[in-house]
Amino acid sequence: MRYAKITGTGGYLPPRIVSNDELAADMATRGIETSDAWITSRTGIRQRHIADPGVTTSTLATHAARAALDNAGMSATDIDLIIVATSTPDFIFPSTACLVQANLGVAGGAAFDVQAVCSGFVYGLATADAFIQAGRARHALVIGAEVFSGILDWNDRRTCVLFGDGAGAVVLSAADEPGILSAKLDADGSQMNILCAAGNVVRGQVTGDPFLRMDGQAVFKLAVQALTRSAHEVCDEAGVSIDQIDWMVPHQANIRILNFIGRRLHLPEEKLVVTLDKHANTSAASVPLALDVAHRDGRIKAGDLALLQGVGGGFTWGSILVRM
């Protein structure tokens, strides 16, 4: 039996840090009222990283990929599959994954993007696991990368304070013992309007609303219900109990959502990996970034059982149980 195991993690954040105070001061110049206290109390976010103009998703993704390869002790030539999860690709096509492949200086092997918004990394990891188990790949780069600052309405304080830019990556390799124990992916397209960026380009013109829009209360309710159920389903499939989980690495959307799910699962706070305060919501990048932080600071160790969860527009959600 062939399995897949995470053999390296990496992350990259643009160097520019924007604090809540700086963001509030900038918004005040446009007559929009907010404050550090308002943002922190409602979200848990204290700062975010913002890419400079002209910095693309493929650039962030390439930095994260190289960091993951270094952590795995591999070179780009070892990789035969690249999956990039993103909602902010450089172009309509080619895929961001193909651009990353070119940046790494390699050719050959599959390279494609996955679009499941904030669930994208979880979807991509499950896809790479299937490729490896089927013998279609041996070493995969799975990357979540976003430049969300480019699709935000900076006059809408309900959304623009929530997001940041960044990229996270893992190397997933064929192994003789299970690393990915189970995965559960779901979607409900009837909920598409509660979180969307519904613009498009037709004949060279932008049609529809190109900015991210969100019904926060609806997202909160669905996210808590869906991820709580998904956690139980993925653990049942793997034959483990919730209390055997060493670490929960959730999508970093809102501290209230994270804490609410943790309480519903009866997981103590010290098992919850939180990077939201420093990174904000980086969409598909949030789970691999949080995983990389906890892996590199020594919290997540070899043999630990980690629950990775994503939830986002579509509406999509998913859980993966990983033995590190």
Order of alpha helices (4+ residues) and beta strands (2+ residues): beta-beta-alpha-alpha-beta-alpha-beta-alpha-beta-alpha-beta-alpha-beta-beta-beta-beta-beta-beta-alpha-beta-alpha-alpha-alpha-beta-beta
